[in-house]
């Protein structure tokens, strides 16, 4: 078995090296008889392609889609063809076991642009590193593909505005991967707050995990099985080392999550979840703060990884509510009002096995200053959010039934932009005044200069 695996990896590495040398994307279509699909024939299903087949895609996004009979994972794409091949095996094995007969109906791509040309693909999962979300999302929307995209929505606020505008103009169904919106306890907590169960909301405390220092800085040769130029996308060209990208064996938590070139760290990593949920309770899901400040922050040094470690930031919103965000608080959201408080978290839930939390650190799903709050019934005439039982299913239903998703693109952008405003305050270490309508800092050219980044050709996101 080991010899076979080495042989397959060498074949894939040699193949991609040759393909990339000619500028041709790998694409291995399979011919599948219609009878293999049973009652869910091609005309009756949503054809989905997975762009990015790493940790979050394998453990969360692809399984989130294949559980629905009216959807079909028909293609996988990654800049690493070994991961493409292993993604194909994962999908084929699932359908083979589900249907009790061999299945080999997955097309393979190493270039998302080639995939988007396939007219048979209705929708895409974008489960790539943060820095390529907006780039691929804009291209997919312009190609008319429905989009489920992992959070955060963008690397910069300027990118986020572009993807929101393009998606809304396209009319496709978009869902950001803020799956807490499909978790009963987060919806219920926000409804309790919105309906005044804790009185007037005053302060929201958001607890996020931390990121450790480390990462090997040693320069390494680029593996033959990786299109490193495309992986870097719009970000600056830097030398390859495995701790900057993803493991070459297995699907453990990748190092890029801890590099500022590719993301902002936990402030957007988990902040895109928790600040989004906080906005729900605050009624600010399409706005943002008007002031933001940083009380303390340490950026990791010494190794390759340079995102923030310990931190504490604050923000004030136009409705007078203050939000405090820190790694010092329990992982979750605490809403404090004039008549009590409510705390909500994921509890024991993990999106993937390598989520950065330990069993002993997980808090209760719901807690409150008065236990009676947690049995309060939200009346028929009170404020209600739309109920979503499962996040991928909500997206697929929106496509099938032409409905709105629970986490649309503008709200995805607003959650991400709020996180990025906090991050800019961390970098400048002073109070900033933000205009959430104009999406500009007031009288602050240095802060406004951080709303975008130079983009490397040819991976520029055009407006």
Beta strands, then each sheet from edge to edge (+ up, - down):
strand 1: 46-51
strand 2: 71-77
strand 3: 107-109
strand 4: 123-126
strand 5: 146-149
strand 6: 174-176
strand 7: 201-207
strand 8: 291-299
strand 9: 308-316
strand 10: 322-326
strand 11: 332-337
strand 12: 340-344
strand 13: 366-368
strand 14: 432-435
strand 15: 440-441
sheet 1: 3+ 2+ 1+ 4+ 5+ 6+
sheet 2: 13+ 12- 11+ 7- 10- 9+ 8- 14+ 15-
end
